[in-house]
Amino acid sequence: MFVVSALALSVNGQALASNTGTTDTSVPAIYDLENEPSQCIGLLPRPGCGKKPEDAGERGGALQYSVFGLMITGLGVIGLGMVRGIRKQKPQS
């Protein structure tokens, strides 16, 4: 197993070494922010450091709110089932 992993590392190293001549054609990220991106880094979101959702599945979109509503409804149904089960088990006084 050691020989196989050493062989795989050497082949992978040769493949990485041969790809060093390529140029980077990636486009840098463009932020749609009012503030500088460096000002927006932190634990809590700051004003002007975000953008409005354009799609229902994005953060803060309608789909996210509907999933949250379904989760709360599901927890309510589970809670009602627990309450009904406990009340059935109690002896009537």
C-alpha positions in Angstrom: 0.0 0.0 0.0 2.9 2.3 0.8 4.4 1.7 -2.7 1.1 2.4 -4.4 0.6 5.7 -2.5 4.2 6.8 -3.2 3.8 6.0 -6.9 0.5 8.0 -7.0 2.1 11.0 -5.3 5.0 11.0 -7.7 2.7 10.8 -10.8 0.5 13.5 -9.4 3.5 15.7 -8.7 4.7 15.3 -12.3 1.3 16.3 -13.6 1.2 19.3 -11.4 4.6 20.4 -12.4 3.7 20.2 -16.1 0.7 22.5 -15.6 2.7 25.5 -14.2 3.0 27.2 -17.6 -0.8 28.0 -17.9 -2.0 31.5 -17.4 -4.9 32.4 -15.1 -7.9 33.4 -17.1 -10.4 33.6 -14.2 -12.4 36.7 -13.7 -12.1 38.3 -10.3 -15.2 38.5 -8.2 -17.2 41.6 -8.5 -19.2 42.5 -5.4 -22.6 44.4 -5.6 -22.0 46.2 -2.3 -22.3 49.8 -1.1 -19.2 49.4 1.1 -15.8 47.9 0.5 -15.7 44.1 0.9 -13.0 44.4 3.5 -15.4 46.4 5.7 -18.1 43.7 5.4 -16.0 40.8 6.8 -17.2 39.9 10.3 -19.4 37.8 12.5 -22.6 39.8 12.0 -23.9 41.2 8.7 -23.4 44.9 8.5 -25.7 47.4 6.7 -24.8 47.9 3.1 -22.9 44.6 3.0 -25.3 42.5 1.1 -27.7 42.4 -1.8 -31.3 41.8 -2.2 -32.2 38.2 -3.3 -32.9 38.0 -7.0 -34.0 34.3 -7.0 -36.4 32.5 -4.6 -33.7 30.1 -3.6 -31.1 32.7 -2.6 -30.4 33.8 1.0 -33.4 35.8 2.2 -35.6 34.7 -0.7 -39.2 33.5 -0.6 -38.1 29.8 -0.8 -36.0 30.2 2.4 -38.9 31.7 4.2 -41.3 29.0 3.1 -38.9 26.3 4.3 -38.7 28.0 7.6 -42.5 28.2 7.9 -42.7 24.5 7.0 -40.2 23.6 9.7 -42.1 25.6 12.3 -45.4 24.0 11.3 -43.8 20.6 11.5 -42.5 21.3 15.0 -45.9 22.5 16.0 -47.5 19.2 14.7 -45.0 17.2 16.6 -45.6 19.2 19.8 -49.4 18.8 19.5 -48.9 15.0 19.1 -46.7 14.9 22.2 -49.3 16.9 24.2 -52.2 14.7 23.0 -50.1 11.5 23.9 -49.3 12.8 27.4 -52.9 13.7 28.0 -54.1 10.3 27.0 -51.7 8.6 29.4 -52.7 10.7 32.4 -55.3 9.0 34.7 -58.5 10.9 34.8 -59.1 12.4 38.3 
